[in-house]
Amino acid sequence: MFDSEVFSRQLKLQTESFKVNPMYLNDEDRKFYVNNMALGLVTELAEALQEIPWKGWSTKATFNREAYIGELIDAGHFLI
């Protein structure tokens, strides 16, 4: 399903929910927008890592699969 429909739906979400259409931003606003999307992506990936026991020195021994997938979905929105 990762085709033009995914990008179309994401653009619709941006324009309807957040009132931002990146296609019509000027250069300065587009830089700010891309920076925010990159920061959001990195943040969501960091949040996903909090849901898995990836550190050998950590005492966290549980894997919250549902929360992990949710964070990856959020990251996907920022990536697209």
mmCIF file of the N, C-alpha and C atoms, coordinates in Angstrom:
data_MODEL
# 
_entry.id   MODEL 
# 
loop_
_atom_site.group_PDB 
_atom_site.id 
_atom_site.type_symbol 
_atom_site.label_atom_id 
_atom_site.label_alt_id 
_atom_site.label_comp_id 
_atom_site.label_asym_id 
_atom_site.label_entity_id 
_atom_site.label_seq_id 
_atom_site.pdbx_PDB_ins_code 
_atom_site.Cartn_x 
_atom_site.Cartn_y 
_atom_site.Cartn_z 
_atom_site.occupancy 
_atom_site.B_iso_or_equiv 
_atom_site.pdbx_formal_charge 
_atom_site.auth_seq_id 
_atom_site.auth_comp_id 
_atom_site.auth_asym_id 
_atom_site.auth_atom_id 
_atom_site.pdbx_PDB_model_num 
ATOM 1   N N  . MET A 1 1  ? 0.814  -1.196 0.000  1.00 0.00 ? 1  MET A N  1 
ATOM 2   C CA . MET A 1 1  ? 0.000  0.000  0.000  1.00 0.00 ? 1  MET A CA 1 
ATOM 3   C C  . MET A 1 1  ? 0.856  1.257  0.000  1.00 0.00 ? 1  MET A C  1 
ATOM 4   N N  . PHE A 1 2  ? 2.158  1.097  0.081  1.00 0.00 ? 2  PHE A N  1 
ATOM 5   C CA . PHE A 1 2  ? 3.028  2.271  0.147  1.00 0.00 ? 2  PHE A CA 1 
ATOM 6   C C  . PHE A 1 2  ? 3.224  2.836  -1.256 1.00 0.00 ? 2  PHE A C  1 
ATOM 7   N N  . ASP A 1 3  ? 2.233  3.557  -1.705 1.00 0.00 ? 3  ASP A N  1 
ATOM 8   C CA . ASP A 1 3  ? 2.262  4.138  -3.035 1.00 0.00 ? 3  ASP A CA 1 
ATOM 9   C C  . ASP A 1 3  ? 1.759  5.579  -2.958 1.00 0.00 ? 3  ASP A C  1 
ATOM 10  N N  . SER A 1 4  ? 1.348  6.120  -4.072 1.00 0.00 ? 4  SER A N  1 
ATOM 11  C CA . SER A 1 4  ? 0.911  7.514  -4.087 1.00 0.00 ? 4  SER A CA 1 
ATOM 12  C C  . SER A 1 4  ? -0.317 7.745  -3.203 1.00 0.00 ? 4  SER A C  1 
ATOM 13  N N  . GLU A 1 5  ? -1.127 6.711  -2.971 1.00 0.00 ? 5  GLU A N  1 
ATOM 14  C CA . GLU A 1 5  ? -2.294 6.875  -2.104 1.00 0.00 ? 5  GLU A CA 1 
ATOM 15  C C  . GLU A 1 5  ? -1.881 7.228  -0.681 1.00 0.00 ? 5  GLU A C  1 
ATOM 16  N N  . VAL A 1 6  ? -0.806 6.636  -0.202 1.00 0.00 ? 6  VAL A N  1 
ATOM 17  C CA . VAL A 1 6  ? -0.313 6.940  1.145  1.00 0.00 ? 6  VAL A CA 1 
ATOM 18  C C  . VAL A 1 6  ? 0.058  8.418  1.236  1.00 0.00 ? 6  VAL A C  1 
ATOM 19  N N  . PHE A 1 7  ? 0.764  8.906  0.241  1.00 0.00 ? 7  PHE A N  1 
ATOM 20  C CA . PHE A 1 7  ? 1.166  10.311 0.243  1.00 0.00 ? 7  PHE A CA 1 
ATOM 21  C C  . PHE A 1 7  ? -0.036 11.234 0.110  1.00 0.00 ? 7  PHE A C  1 
ATOM 22  N N  . SER A 1 8  ? -1.011 10.842 -0.699 1.00 0.00 ? 8  SER A N  1 
ATOM 23  C CA . SER A 1 8  ? -2.229 11.636 -0.856 1.00 0.00 ? 8  SER A CA 1 
ATOM 24  C C  . SER A 1 8  ? -2.998 11.727 0.455  1.00 0.00 ? 8  SER A C  1 
ATOM 25  N N  . ARG A 1 9  ? -3.107 10.604 1.138  1.00 0.00 ? 9  ARG A N  1 
ATOM 26  C CA . ARG A 1 9  ? -3.832 10.605 2.416  1.00 0.00 ? 9  ARG A CA 1 
ATOM 27  C C  . ARG A 1 9  ? -3.109 11.446 3.466  1.00 0.00 ? 9  ARG A C  1 
ATOM 28  N N  . GLN A 1 10 ? -1.782 11.364 3.479  1.00 0.00 ? 10 GLN A N  1 
ATOM 29  C CA . GLN A 1 10 ? -1.022 12.156 4.447  1.00 0.00 ? 10 GLN A CA 1 
ATOM 30  C C  . GLN A 1 10 ? -1.180 13.644 4.152  1.00 0.00 ? 10 GLN A C  1 
ATOM 31  N N  . LEU A 1 11 ? -1.163 14.018 2.877  1.00 0.00 ? 11 LEU A N  1 
ATOM 32  C CA . LEU A 1 11 ? -1.350 15.417 2.505  1.00 0.00 ? 11 LEU A CA 1 
ATOM 33  C C  . LEU A 1 11 ? -2.739 15.895 2.929  1.00 0.00 ? 11 LEU A C  1 
ATOM 34  N N  . LYS A 1 12 ? -3.734 15.038 2.752  1.00 0.00 ? 12 LYS A N  1 
ATOM 35  C CA . LYS A 1 12 ? -5.100 15.387 3.167  1.00 0.00 ? 12 LYS A CA 1 
ATOM 36  C C  . LYS A 1 12 ? -5.154 15.587 4.680  1.00 0.00 ? 12 LYS A C  1 
ATOM 37  N N  . LEU A 1 13 ? -4.504 14.710 5.432  1.00 0.00 ? 13 LEU A N  1 
ATOM 38  C CA . LEU A 1 13 ? -4.452 14.846 6.887  1.00 0.00 ? 13 LEU A CA 1 
ATOM 39  C C  . LEU A 1 13 ? -3.798 16.172 7.273  1.00 0.00 ? 13 LEU A C  1 
ATOM 40  N N  . GLN A 1 14 ? -2.673 16.482 6.643  1.00 0.00 ? 14 GLN A N  1 
ATOM 41  C CA . GLN A 1 14 ? -1.974 17.738 6.947  1.00 0.00 ? 14 GLN A CA 1 
ATOM 42  C C  . GLN A 1 14 ? -2.847 18.954 6.664  1.00 0.00 ? 14 GLN A C  1 
ATOM 43  N N  . THR A 1 15 ? -3.473 18.968 5.513  1.00 0.00 ? 15 THR A N  1 
ATOM 44  C CA . THR A 1 15 ? -4.233 20.153 5.115  1.00 0.00 ? 15 THR A CA 1 
ATOM 45  C C  . THR A 1 15 ? -5.539 20.291 5.894  1.00 0.00 ? 15 THR A C  1 
ATOM 46  N N  . GLU A 1 16 ? -6.212 19.179 6.175  1.00 0.00 ? 16 GLU A N  1 
ATOM 47  C CA . GLU A 1 16 ? -7.497 19.256 6.875  1.00 0.00 ? 16 GLU A CA 1 
ATOM 48  C C  . GLU A 1 16 ? -7.336 19.369 8.393  1.00 0.00 ? 16 GLU A C  1 
ATOM 49  N N  . SER A 1 17 ? -6.439 18.598 8.963  1.00 0.00 ? 17 SER A N  1 
ATOM 50  C CA . SER A 1 17 ? -6.301 18.581 10.423 1.00 0.00 ? 17 SER A CA 1 
ATOM 51  C C  . SER A 1 17 ? -5.390 19.679 10.949 1.00 0.00 ? 17 SER A C  1 
ATOM 52  N N  . PHE A 1 18 ? -4.328 19.959 10.215 1.00 0.00 ? 18 PHE A N  1 
ATOM 53  C CA . PHE A 1 18 ? -3.325 20.894 10.724 1.00 0.00 ? 18 PHE A CA 1 
ATOM 54  C C  . PHE A 1 18 ? -3.250 22.186 9.922  1.00 0.00 ? 18 PHE A C  1 
ATOM 55  N N  . LYS A 1 19 ? -4.083 22.285 8.893  1.00 0.00 ? 19 LYS A N  1 
ATOM 56  C CA . LYS A 1 19 ? -4.159 23.501 8.063  1.00 0.00 ? 19 LYS A CA 1 
ATOM 57  C C  . LYS A 1 19 ? -2.814 23.888 7.461  1.00 0.00 ? 19 LYS A C  1 
ATOM 58  N N  . VAL A 1 20 ? -2.024 22.883 7.092  1.00 0.00 ? 20 VAL A N  1 
ATOM 59  C CA . VAL A 1 20 ? -0.720 23.114 6.469  1.00 0.00 ? 20 VAL A CA 1 
ATOM 60  C C  . VAL A 1 20 ? -0.632 22.284 5.198  1.00 0.00 ? 20 VAL A C  1 
ATOM 61  N N  . ASN A 1 21 ? -0.357 22.954 4.094  1.00 0.00 ? 21 ASN A N  1 
ATOM 62  C CA . ASN A 1 21 ? -0.097 22.246 2.839  1.00 0.00 ? 21 ASN A CA 1 
ATOM 63  C C  . ASN A 1 21 ? 1.346  22.563 2.452  1.00 0.00 ? 21 ASN A C  1 
ATOM 64  N N  . PRO A 1 22 ? 2.248  21.606 2.683  1.00 0.00 ? 22 PRO A N  1 
ATOM 65  C CA . PRO A 1 22 ? 3.665  21.869 2.429  1.00 0.00 ? 22 PRO A CA 1 
ATOM 66  C C  . PRO A 1 22 ? 3.967  22.196 0.972  1.00 0.00 ? 22 PRO A C  1 
ATOM 67  N N  . MET A 1 23 ? 3.062  21.862 0.077  1.00 0.00 ? 23 MET A N  1 
ATOM 68  C CA . MET A 1 23 ? 3.284  22.144 -1.345 1.00 0.00 ? 23 MET A CA 1 
ATOM 69  C C  . MET A 1 23 ? 3.266  23.639 -1.631 1.00 0.00 ? 23 MET A C  1 
ATOM 70  N N  . TYR A 1 24 ? 2.624  24.420 -0.765 1.00 0.00 ? 24 TYR A N  1 
ATOM 71  C CA . TYR A 1 24 ? 2.462  25.848 -1.010 1.00 0.00 ? 24 TYR A CA 1 
ATOM 72  C C  . TYR A 1 24 ? 3.223  26.738 -0.032 1.00 0.00 ? 24 TYR A C  1 
ATOM 73  N N  . LEU A 1 25 ? 4.150  26.147 0.700  1.00 0.00 ? 25 LEU A N  1 
ATOM 74  C CA . LEU A 1 25 ? 4.950  26.949 1.635  1.00 0.00 ? 25 LEU A CA 1 
ATOM 75  C C  . LEU A 1 25 ? 6.075  27.659 0.896  1.00 0.00 ? 25 LEU A C  1 
ATOM 76  N N  . ASN A 1 26 ? 6.413  28.841 1.383  1.00 0.00 ? 26 ASN A N  1 
ATOM 77  C CA . ASN A 1 26 ? 7.586  29.522 0.816  1.00 0.00 ? 26 ASN A CA 1 
ATOM 78  C C  . ASN A 1 26 ? 8.844  28.833 1.352  1.00 0.00 ? 26 ASN A C  1 
ATOM 79  N N  . ASP A 1 27 ? 9.995  29.199 0.827  1.00 0.00 ? 27 ASP A N  1 
ATOM 80  C CA . ASP A 1 27 ? 11.240 28.510 1.184  1.00 0.00 ? 27 ASP A CA 1 
ATOM 81  C C  . ASP A 1 27 ? 11.515 28.520 2.686  1.00 0.00 ? 27 ASP A C  1 
ATOM 82  N N  . GLU A 1 28 ? 11.318 29.660 3.327  1.00 0.00 ? 28 GLU A N  1 
ATOM 83  C CA . GLU A 1 28 ? 11.600 29.768 4.763  1.00 0.00 ? 28 GLU A CA 1 
ATOM 84  C C  . GLU A 1 28 ? 10.647 28.895 5.578  1.00 0.00 ? 28 GLU A C  1 
ATOM 85  N N  . ASP A 1 29 ? 9.371  28.956 5.245  1.00 0.00 ? 29 ASP A N  1 
ATOM 86  C CA . ASP A 1 29 ? 8.395  28.133 5.963  1.00 0.00 ? 29 ASP A CA 1 
ATOM 87  C C  . ASP A 1 29 ? 8.599  26.651 5.675  1.00 0.00 ? 29 ASP A C  1 
ATOM 88  N N  . ARG A 1 30 ? 9.015  26.310 4.462  1.00 0.00 ? 30 ARG A N  1 
ATOM 89  C CA . ARG A 1 30 ? 9.260  24.908 4.115  1.00 0.00 ? 30 ARG A CA 1 
ATOM 90  C C  . ARG A 1 30 ? 10.442 24.363 4.919  1.00 0.00 ? 30 ARG A C  1 
ATOM 91  N N  . LYS A 1 31 ? 11.488 25.166 5.108  1.00 0.00 ? 31 LYS A N  1 
ATOM 92  C CA . LYS A 1 31 ? 12.625 24.725 5.932  1.00 0.00 ? 31 LYS A CA 1 
ATOM 93  C C  . LYS A 1 31 ? 12.159 24.435 7.355  1.00 0.00 ? 31 LYS A C  1 
ATOM 94  N N  . PHE A 1 32 ? 11.346 25.334 7.890  1.00 0.00 ? 32 PHE A N  1 
ATOM 95  C CA . PHE A 1 32 ? 10.823 25.164 9.246  1.00 0.00 ? 32 PHE A CA 1 
ATOM 96  C C  . PHE A 1 32 ? 9.964  23.904 9.329  1.00 0.00 ? 32 PHE A C  1 
ATOM 97  N N  . TYR A 1 33 ? 9.118  23.692 8.322  1.00 0.00 ? 33 TYR A N  1 
ATOM 98  C CA . TYR A 1 33 ? 8.231  22.523 8.269  1.00 0.00 ? 33 TYR A CA 1 
ATOM 99  C C  . TYR A 1 33 ? 9.046  21.231 8.212  1.00 0.00 ? 33 TYR A C  1 
ATOM 100 N N  . VAL A 1 34 ? 10.022 21.164 7.320  1.00 0.00 ? 34 VAL A N  1 
ATOM 101 C CA . VAL A 1 34 ? 10.851 19.960 7.182  1.00 0.00 ? 34 VAL A CA 1 
ATOM 102 C C  . VAL A 1 34 ? 11.615 19.696 8.478  1.00 0.00 ? 34 VAL A C  1 
ATOM 103 N N  . ASN A 1 35 ? 12.130 20.750 9.095  1.00 0.00 ? 35 ASN A N  1 
ATOM 104 C CA . ASN A 1 35 ? 12.840 20.601 10.365 1.00 0.00 ? 35 ASN A CA 1 
ATOM 105 C C  . ASN A 1 35 ? 11.918 20.014 11.434 1.00 0.00 ? 35 ASN A C  1 
ATOM 106 N N  . ASN A 1 36 ? 10.691 20.527 11.507 1.00 0.00 ? 36 ASN A N  1 
ATOM 107 C CA . ASN A 1 36 ? 9.737  20.005 12.494 1.00 0.00 ? 36 ASN A CA 1 
ATOM 108 C C  . ASN A 1 36 ? 9.362  18.549 12.215 1.00 0.00 ? 36 ASN A C  1 
ATOM 109 N N  . MET A 1 37 ? 9.231  18.193 10.944 1.00 0.00 ? 37 MET A N  1 
ATOM 110 C CA . MET A 1 37 ? 8.910  16.803 10.606 1.00 0.00 ? 37 MET A CA 1 
ATOM 111 C C  . MET A 1 37 ? 10.071 15.880 10.985 1.00 0.00 ? 37 MET A C  1 
ATOM 112 N N  . ALA A 1 38 ? 11.291 16.313 10.743 1.00 0.00 ? 38 ALA A N  1 
ATOM 113 C CA . ALA A 1 38 ? 12.462 15.509 11.100 1.00 0.00 ? 38 ALA A CA 1 
ATOM 114 C C  . ALA A 1 38 ? 12.561 15.360 12.620 1.00 0.00 ? 38 ALA A C  1 
ATOM 115 N N  . LEU A 1 39 ? 12.318 16.439 13.329 1.00 0.00 ? 39 LEU A N  1 
ATOM 116 C CA . LEU A 1 39 ? 12.359 16.384 14.789 1.00 0.00 ? 39 LEU A CA 1 
ATOM 117 C C  . LEU A 1 39 ? 11.257 15.471 15.322 1.00 0.00 ? 39 LEU A C  1 
ATOM 118 N N  . GLY A 1 40 ? 10.076 15.548 14.732 1.00 0.00 ? 40 GLY A N  1 
ATOM 119 C CA . GLY A 1 40 ? 8.980  14.668 15.134 1.00 0.00 ? 40 GLY A CA 1 
ATOM 120 C C  . GLY A 1 40 ? 9.315  13.216 14.884 1.00 0.00 ? 40 GLY A C  1 
ATOM 121 N N  . LEU A 1 41 ? 9.931  12.921 13.737 1.00 0.00 ? 41 LEU A N  1 
ATOM 122 C CA . LEU A 1 41 ? 10.321 11.551 13.402 1.00 0.00 ? 41 LEU A CA 1 
ATOM 123 C C  . LEU A 1 41 ? 11.310 11.004 14.424 1.00 0.00 ? 41 LEU A C  1 
ATOM 124 N N  . VAL A 1 42 ? 12.331 11.761 14.721 1.00 0.00 ? 42 VAL A N  1 
ATOM 125 C CA . VAL A 1 42 ? 13.356 11.320 15.678 1.00 0.00 ? 42 VAL A CA 1 
ATOM 126 C C  . VAL A 1 42 ? 12.731 11.111 17.063 1.00 0.00 ? 42 VAL A C  1 
ATOM 127 N N  . THR A 1 43 ? 11.852 12.013 17.457 1.00 0.00 ? 43 THR A N  1 
ATOM 128 C CA . THR A 1 43 ? 11.200 11.914 18.761 1.00 0.00 ? 43 THR A CA 1 
ATOM 129 C C  . THR A 1 43 ? 10.341 10.652 18.852 1.00 0.00 ? 43 THR A C  1 
ATOM 130 N N  . GLU A 1 44 ? 9.571  10.381 17.804 1.00 0.00 ? 44 GLU A N  1 
ATOM 131 C CA . GLU A 1 44 ? 8.712  9.189  17.818 1.00 0.00 ? 44 GLU A CA 1 
ATOM 132 C C  . GLU A 1 44 ? 9.539  7.907  17.837 1.00 0.00 ? 44 GLU A C  1 
ATOM 133 N N  . LEU A 1 45 ? 10.664 7.895  17.126 1.00 0.00 ? 45 LEU A N  1 
ATOM 134 C CA . LEU A 1 45 ? 11.533 6.715  17.159 1.00 0.00 ? 45 LEU A CA 1 
ATOM 135 C C  . LEU A 1 45 ? 12.126 6.516  18.548 1.00 0.00 ? 45 LEU A C  1 
ATOM 136 N N  . ALA A 1 46 ? 12.487 7.627  19.198 1.00 0.00 ? 46 ALA A N  1 
ATOM 137 C CA . ALA A 1 46 ? 13.000 7.531  20.572 1.00 0.00 ? 46 ALA A CA 1 
ATOM 138 C C  . ALA A 1 46 ? 11.915 7.011  21.511 1.00 0.00 ? 46 ALA A C  1 
ATOM 139 N N  . GLU A 1 47 ? 10.684 7.460  21.299 1.00 0.00 ? 47 GLU A N  1 
ATOM 140 C CA . GLU A 1 47 ? 9.577  6.965  22.119 1.00 0.00 ? 47 GLU A CA 1 
ATOM 141 C C  . GLU A 1 47 ? 9.339  5.474  21.870 1.00 0.00 ? 47 GLU A C  1 
ATOM 142 N N  . ALA A 1 48 ? 9.502  5.022  20.638 1.00 0.00 ? 48 ALA A N  1 
ATOM 143 C CA . ALA A 1 48 ? 9.361  3.594  20.335 1.00 0.00 ? 48 ALA A CA 1 
ATOM 144 C C  . ALA A 1 48 ? 10.413 2.783  21.092 1.00 0.00 ? 48 ALA A C  1 
ATOM 145 N N  . LEU A 1 49 ? 11.627 3.300  21.150 1.00 0.00 ? 49 LEU A N  1 
ATOM 146 C CA . LEU A 1 49 ? 12.693 2.591  21.870 1.00 0.00 ? 49 LEU A CA 1 
ATOM 147 C C  . LEU A 1 49 ? 12.391 2.454  23.359 1.00 0.00 ? 49 LEU A C  1 
ATOM 148 N N  . GLN A 1 50 ? 11.608 3.369  23.895 1.00 0.00 ? 50 GLN A N  1 
ATOM 149 C CA . GLN A 1 50 ? 11.254 3.290  25.315 1.00 0.00 ? 50 GLN A CA 1 
ATOM 150 C C  . GLN A 1 50 ? 10.328 2.115  25.611 1.00 0.00 ? 50 GLN A C  1 
ATOM 151 N N  . GLU A 1 51 ? 9.725  1.554  24.578 1.00 0.00 ? 51 GLU A N  1 
ATOM 152 C CA . GLU A 1 51 ? 8.769  0.459  24.754 1.00 0.00 ? 51 GLU A CA 1 
ATOM 153 C C  . GLU A 1 51 ? 9.391  -0.927 24.626 1.00 0.00 ? 51 GLU A C  1 
ATOM 154 N N  . ILE A 1 52 ? 10.693 -0.985 24.354 1.00 0.00 ? 52 ILE A N  1 
ATOM 155 C CA . ILE A 1 52 ? 11.361 -2.281 24.216 1.00 0.00 ? 52 ILE A CA 1 
ATOM 156 C C  . ILE A 1 52 ? 12.589 -2.334 25.124 1.00 0.00 ? 52 ILE A C  1 
ATOM 157 N N  . PRO A 1 53 ? 12.929 -3.521 25.594 1.00 0.00 ? 53 PRO A N  1 
ATOM 158 C CA . PRO A 1 53 ? 14.118 -3.656 26.453 1.00 0.00 ? 53 PRO A CA 1 
ATOM 159 C C  . PRO A 1 53 ? 15.395 -3.773 25.607 1.00 0.00 ? 53 PRO A C  1 
ATOM 160 N N  . TRP A 1 54 ? 15.842 -2.684 25.030 1.00 0.00 ? 54 TRP A N  1 
ATOM 161 C CA . TRP A 1 54 ? 16.983 -2.738 24.107 1.00 0.00 ? 54 TRP A CA 1 
ATOM 162 C C  . TRP A 1 54 ? 18.329 -2.505 24.790 1.00 0.00 ? 54 TRP A C  1 
ATOM 163 N N  . LYS A 1 55 ? 18.321 -1.978 26.008 1.00 0.00 ? 55 LYS A N  1 
ATOM 164 C CA . LYS A 1 55 ? 19.580 -1.701 26.703 1.00 0.00 ? 55 LYS A CA 1 
ATOM 165 C C  . LYS A 1 55 ? 19.966 -2.895 27.584 1.00 0.00 ? 55 LYS A C  1 
ATOM 166 N N  . GLY A 1 56 ? 21.149 -3.389 27.393 1.00 0.00 ? 56 GLY A N  1 
ATOM 167 C CA . GLY A 1 56 ? 21.606 -4.526 28.187 1.00 0.00 ? 56 GLY A CA 1 
ATOM 168 C C  . GLY A 1 56 ? 21.706 -4.232 29.669 1.00 0.00 ? 56 GLY A C  1 
ATOM 169 N N  . TRP A 1 57 ? 21.926 -2.989 30.033 1.00 0.00 ? 57 TRP A N  1 
ATOM 170 C CA . TRP A 1 57 ? 22.098 -2.616 31.426 1.00 0.00 ? 57 TRP A CA 1 
ATOM 171 C C  . TRP A 1 57 ? 20.773 -2.230 32.098 1.00 0.00 ? 57 TRP A C  1 
ATOM 172 N N  . SER A 1 58 ? 19.685 -2.177 31.308 1.00 0.00 ? 58 SER A N  1 
ATOM 173 C CA . SER A 1 58 ? 18.393 -1.756 31.845 1.00 0.00 ? 58 SER A CA 1 
ATOM 174 C C  . SER A 1 58 ? 17.715 -2.895 32.589 1.00 0.00 ? 58 SER A C  1 
ATOM 175 N N  . THR A 1 59 ? 16.897 -2.528 33.564 1.00 0.00 ? 59 THR A N  1 
ATOM 176 C CA . THR A 1 59 ? 16.121 -3.526 34.301 1.00 0.00 ? 59 THR A CA 1 
ATOM 177 C C  . THR A 1 59 ? 14.746 -3.740 33.660 1.00 0.00 ? 59 THR A C  1 
ATOM 178 N N  . LYS A 1 60 ? 14.428 -2.946 32.635 1.00 0.00 ? 60 LYS A N  1 
ATOM 179 C CA . LYS A 1 60 ? 13.133 -3.110 31.957 1.00 0.00 ? 60 LYS A CA 1 
ATOM 180 C C  . LYS A 1 60 ? 13.171 -4.406 31.147 1.00 0.00 ? 60 LYS A C  1 
ATOM 181 N N  . ALA A 1 61 ? 12.266 -5.309 31.479 1.00 0.00 ? 61 ALA A N  1 
ATOM 182 C CA . ALA A 1 61 ? 12.286 -6.618 30.821 1.00 0.00 ? 61 ALA A CA 1 
ATOM 183 C C  . ALA A 1 61 ? 11.023 -6.875 30.005 1.00 0.00 ? 61 ALA A C  1 
ATOM 184 N N  . THR A 1 62 ? 10.187 -5.861 29.846 1.00 0.00 ? 62 THR A N  1 
ATOM 185 C CA . THR A 1 62 ? 8.944  -6.079 29.112 1.00 0.00 ? 62 THR A CA 1 
ATOM 186 C C  . THR A 1 62 ? 8.979  -5.387 27.760 1.00 0.00 ? 62 THR A C  1 
ATOM 187 N N  . PHE A 1 63 ? 8.231  -5.944 26.844 1.00 0.00 ? 63 PHE A N  1 
ATOM 188 C CA . PHE A 1 63 ? 8.103  -5.392 25.505 1.00 0.00 ? 63 PHE A CA 1 
ATOM 189 C C  . PHE A 1 63 ? 6.640  -5.021 25.321 1.00 0.00 ? 63 PHE A C  1 
ATOM 190 N N  . ASN A 1 64 ? 6.355  -3.733 25.267 1.00 0.00 ? 64 ASN A N  1 
ATOM 191 C CA . ASN A 1 64 ? 4.990  -3.267 25.083 1.00 0.00 ? 64 ASN A CA 1 
ATOM 192 C C  . ASN A 1 64 ? 4.744  -3.140 23.576 1.00 0.00 ? 64 ASN A C  1 
ATOM 193 N N  . ARG A 1 65 ? 4.352  -4.253 22.968 1.00 0.00 ? 65 ARG A N  1 
ATOM 194 C CA . ARG A 1 65 ? 4.220  -4.320 21.509 1.00 0.00 ? 65 ARG A CA 1 
ATOM 195 C C  . ARG A 1 65 ? 3.209  -3.315 20.972 1.00 0.00 ? 65 ARG A C  1 
ATOM 196 N N  . GLU A 1 66 ? 2.074  -3.185 21.624 1.00 0.00 ? 66 GLU A N  1 
ATOM 197 C CA . GLU A 1 66 ? 1.032  -2.271 21.158 1.00 0.00 ? 66 GLU A CA 1 
ATOM 198 C C  . GLU A 1 66 ? 1.524  -0.824 21.158 1.00 0.00 ? 66 GLU A C  1 
ATOM 199 N N  . ALA A 1 67 ? 2.169  -0.409 22.231 1.00 0.00 ? 67 ALA A N  1 
ATOM 200 C CA . ALA A 1 67 ? 2.696  0.957  22.305 1.00 0.00 ? 67 ALA A CA 1 
ATOM 201 C C  . ALA A 1 67 ? 3.830  1.156  21.299 1.00 0.00 ? 67 ALA A C  1 
ATOM 202 N N  . TYR A 1 68 ? 4.670  0.148  21.145 1.00 0.00 ? 68 TYR A N  1 
ATOM 203 C CA . TYR A 1 68 ? 5.785  0.205  20.190 1.00 0.00 ? 68 TYR A CA 1 
ATOM 204 C C  . TYR A 1 68 ? 5.264  0.424  18.766 1.00 0.00 ? 68 TYR A C  1 
ATOM 205 N N  . ILE A 1 69 ? 4.273  -0.356 18.370 1.00 0.00 ? 69 ILE A N  1 
ATOM 206 C CA . ILE A 1 69 ? 3.701  -0.215 17.029 1.00 0.00 ? 69 ILE A CA 1 
ATOM 207 C C  . ILE A 1 69 ? 3.041  1.146  16.872 1.00 0.00 ? 69 ILE A C  1 
ATOM 208 N N  . GLY A 1 70 ? 2.365  1.601  17.919 1.00 0.00 ? 70 GLY A N  1 
ATOM 209 C CA . GLY A 1 70 ? 1.745  2.925  17.872 1.00 0.00 ? 70 GLY A CA 1 
ATOM 210 C C  . GLY A 1 70 ? 2.759  4.023  17.621 1.00 0.00 ? 70 GLY A C  1 
ATOM 211 N N  . GLU A 1 71 ? 3.897  3.936  18.282 1.00 0.00 ? 71 GLU A N  1 
ATOM 212 C CA . GLU A 1 71 ? 4.960  4.935  18.082 1.00 0.00 ? 71 GLU A CA 1 
ATOM 213 C C  . GLU A 1 71 ? 5.542  4.840  16.675 1.00 0.00 ? 71 GLU A C  1 
ATOM 214 N N  . LEU A 1 72 ? 5.667  3.636  16.143 1.00 0.00 ? 72 LEU A N  1 
ATOM 215 C CA . LEU A 1 72 ? 6.164  3.491  14.773 1.00 0.00 ? 72 LEU A CA 1 
ATOM 216 C C  . LEU A 1 72 ? 5.182  4.069  13.752 1.00 0.00 ? 72 LEU A C  1 
ATOM 217 N N  . ILE A 1 73 ? 3.901  3.921  14.016 1.00 0.00 ? 73 ILE A N  1 
ATOM 218 C CA . ILE A 1 73 ? 2.888  4.525  13.145 1.00 0.00 ? 73 ILE A CA 1 
ATOM 219 C C  . ILE A 1 73 ? 3.004  6.041  13.190 1.00 0.00 ? 73 ILE A C  1 
ATOM 220 N N  . ASP A 1 74 ? 3.167  6.582  14.388 1.00 0.00 ? 74 ASP A N  1 
ATOM 221 C CA . ASP A 1 74 ? 3.363  8.029  14.514 1.00 0.00 ? 74 ASP A CA 1 
ATOM 222 C C  . ASP A 1 74 ? 4.597  8.472  13.745 1.00 0.00 ? 74 ASP A C  1 
ATOM 223 N N  . ALA A 1 75 ? 5.687  7.703  13.861 1.00 0.00 ? 75 ALA A N  1 
ATOM 224 C CA . ALA A 1 75 ? 6.920  8.032  13.140 1.00 0.00 ? 75 ALA A CA 1 
ATOM 225 C C  . ALA A 1 75 ? 6.683  8.014  11.643 1.00 0.00 ? 75 ALA A C  1 
ATOM 226 N N  . GLY A 1 76 ? 5.881  7.052  11.173 1.00 0.00 ? 76 GLY A N  1 
ATOM 227 C CA . GLY A 1 76 ? 5.576  6.980  9.748  1.00 0.00 ? 76 GLY A CA 1 
ATOM 228 C C  . GLY A 1 76 ? 4.890  8.228  9.231  1.00 0.00 ? 76 GLY A C  1 
ATOM 229 N N  . HIS A 1 77 ? 4.019  8.818  10.040 1.00 0.00 ? 77 HIS A N  1 
ATOM 230 C CA . HIS A 1 77 ? 3.350  10.051 9.623  1.00 0.00 ? 77 HIS A CA 1 
ATOM 231 C C  . HIS A 1 77 ? 4.366  11.165 9.415  1.00 0.00 ? 77 HIS A C  1 
ATOM 232 N N  . PHE A 1 78 ? 5.325  11.266 10.307 1.00 0.00 ? 78 PHE A N  1 
ATOM 233 C CA . PHE A 1 78 ? 6.349  12.303 10.156 1.00 0.00 ? 78 PHE A CA 1 
ATOM 234 C C  . PHE A 1 78 ? 7.267  12.015 8.969  1.00 0.00 ? 78 PHE A C  1 
ATOM 235 N N  . LEU A 1 79 ? 7.552  10.754 8.732  1.00 0.00 ? 79 LEU A N  1 
ATOM 236 C CA . LEU A 1 79 ? 8.409  10.383 7.599  1.00 0.00 ? 79 LEU A CA 1 
ATOM 237 C C  . LEU A 1 79 ? 7.755  10.712 6.267  1.00 0.00 ? 79 LEU A C  1 
ATOM 238 N N  . ILE A 1 80 ? 6.487  10.396 6.151  1.00 0.00 ? 80 ILE A N  1 
ATOM 239 C CA . ILE A 1 80 ? 5.767  10.632 4.902  1.00 0.00 ? 80 ILE A CA 1 
ATOM 240 C C  . ILE A 1 80 ? 5.513  12.107 4.723  1.00 0.00 ? 80 ILE A C  1 
# 
